[in-house]
Structures are given as structure tokens and as C-alpha cells.
Amino acid sequence: MKQRIEYAKNIIFDLGAVIINISPNEVVNAFKSSYSGDFDTKYQQLLASGIFEDYEIEKINSYQFRTIISDTLDRQITPDEVEIIWNKMLLDIPRERIEILKKQRELKNTYLCSNTNEIHIEVINQYILNKFSINGLDPLFHRTYLSYKLGLRKPNPEIFELILSNHKLIPSETLFIDDSAEHIEAANKLGIQTIHLCGDLTLEKIFNV
């Protein structure tokens, strides 16, 4: 693992569960406690509809996302409340991770590649500004690639090919760090080096911070 980091000239970082700690269960639990009906059935309907994936590539916008969920839950939860609950997934970013990103940006070409959405990015950018006095995610990388702005999401190989092509990166000299085995596999197929963050492995541990 240490050799992969030292050899890499370029690093592509994931966001959720890599840089920012997240808890999707917080969202599910909050919806359950606010909805008087059979939330599990409603949740399965939402999953089957593809709404979460559609929102991550902005096939639907934030207004539509909140409204669809509110309508599905019989308007027991307003669109504004949907947004509040949706953001409960986002926890914290340890200061050590910010320092890792700042240092690696000085040493290597660094990029962010995240399946994310407008609501979450607005909250994360404000959090970074408030806590670290940094103007959001952009200054921490040479470039950020966000699924909802691109209309592409991992594990689609096109999103990796876009990064490689835009910056003329050699796959074998490029390291991708992500918590999803599916995303790691997609990057590996393109010859990109990878580190799968799973179990108790964190950025702090792989960068010895």
C-alpha cells in the first residue's frame, strides 16, 4: 500500500466515507420516525424507481427530488423536511484528512471523483468553510469531478476515462481511493491503481497520519 502511494503521480479521491464520514442509516431512521405508515415498503419503492441514482446525475433536480420523496410518503413529510433529513447522512470531516489533502495536492496531481448531489455538496462546502476557513472542496484538489455536474456516476468507466483524458494521466501512475468494491473494480479494469477503504481502514492510516 505504501509503495502504491509513493509510486503514484496522481491520486483520485472519493468523497463519502473516504473524506467525509457518513451514515446513511441516519436518513432511514429519521424518515421512519417521521412517517406513520410502512416506510420500509415506501423505501423499496423509492429504491426501485432509481430516484437516488437519477438525482446523482441530475436527471432530476433538487426540487423534483424533494417533492417526489414527499409525495411518496403521502406528504406527511414536507419537501423542506425531506432536505433536512437527507442531510443527516453527512457527519464530520476530521481535520487530519484536510491536512492530508492539502499536503498531497502539493506533492501530486489530486482529483475528487464523487457520486453526489447538489444538496449535499452545498452543505459540505459550507461545512468546510465554517470549520476550516477553506472555500469548499475545490481548493483542496487540482480539479473536482462531481456526478451531478457531469451526468455520469461511478462505476461507469466513462467518468474515469474523462479524468485520465482531461489531464493526460497514465493509469498505472494513478491511484484511486474509494470505499466501494464495485467502483474499485471498474477503475482496476482501466489499469488504475487502487486502495479499497473498508473495515477500519481510513485515509489517516494509509497516509500514516
Buried (B, 14 or more C-beta within 10 A) or exposed (E): EEEBBEEBEBBBBBBBBBBBBBEEEBBBBBBEEBBEEEBEEBBEEBEEEEBEEBBBBBBBEBEBBBBBBBEBBEEEBEBEBBBEBBBBBBEEBBEEBBBBBBEBBEEBBBBBBBBBBBBBBEBBBEBBEEEBEBEBBEEBBBEBBBBBEBEBBBBBEEBBEBBBEEEEBEBEBBBBBBBBEEBBEBBBEEEBBBBBBEEEBBBEEBBEE
